[in-house]
Amino acid sequence: MGTVSGTALTVLANIGSSDILKTAILAAIGAVVSFSVSVGCKWLVKKLKR
């Protein structure tokens, strides 16, 4: 926990606010795409098992 916190604080200190916003947006897009692919794969497996 201490190492992760220290690393996060160092990264935040060296990154500008616009980079943090861009990273947050890209992370959100990545999470949505990952979730969509997971749901699609689950649906496809159900469809193929029938």
C-alpha positions as CSV (number, residue, x, y, z in Angstrom):
1,M,0.0,0.0,0.0
2,G,2.8,2.4,0.9
3,T,4.7,1.8,-2.4
4,V,1.6,2.2,-4.5
5,S,0.6,5.5,-2.7
6,G,4.1,6.9,-3.1
7,T,4.2,6.0,-6.8
8,A,0.8,7.5,-7.3
9,L,1.8,10.8,-5.6
10,T,5.0,11.0,-7.6
11,V,3.2,10.4,-10.9
12,L,0.5,13.0,-10.0
13,A,3.2,15.6,-9.1
14,N,4.9,15.2,-12.5
15,I,1.8,15.1,-14.7
16,G,-0.2,18.2,-15.7
17,S,-3.9,18.4,-15.1
18,S,-4.7,18.1,-18.9
19,D,-2.8,14.8,-19.0
20,I,-4.7,13.5,-16.0
21,L,-8.0,14.3,-17.7
22,K,-6.9,12.7,-20.9
23,T,-5.8,9.6,-19.0
24,A,-9.1,9.4,-17.1
25,I,-11.1,9.7,-20.3
26,L,-9.0,7.0,-22.0
27,A,-9.4,4.7,-19.0
28,A,-13.2,5.2,-19.0
29,I,-13.3,4.4,-22.8
30,G,-11.2,1.3,-22.2
31,A,-13.4,0.1,-19.4
32,V,-16.6,0.6,-21.5
33,V,-15.0,-1.3,-24.5
34,S,-13.8,-4.1,-22.2
35,F,-17.2,-4.4,-20.6
36,S,-18.9,-4.4,-24.0
37,V,-16.6,-7.1,-25.4
38,S,-17.2,-9.3,-22.3
39,V,-20.9,-9.0,-22.6
40,G,-20.7,-9.7,-26.3
41,C,-18.6,-12.8,-25.8
42,K,-20.9,-14.1,-23.1
43,W,-23.9,-13.6,-25.4
44,L,-22.1,-15.4,-28.2
45,V,-21.2,-18.3,-26.0
46,K,-24.8,-18.7,-24.9
47,K,-26.0,-18.4,-28.5
48,L,-23.5,-21.1,-29.7
49,K,-24.4,-23.5,-26.9
50,R,-28.0,-23.7,-28.0
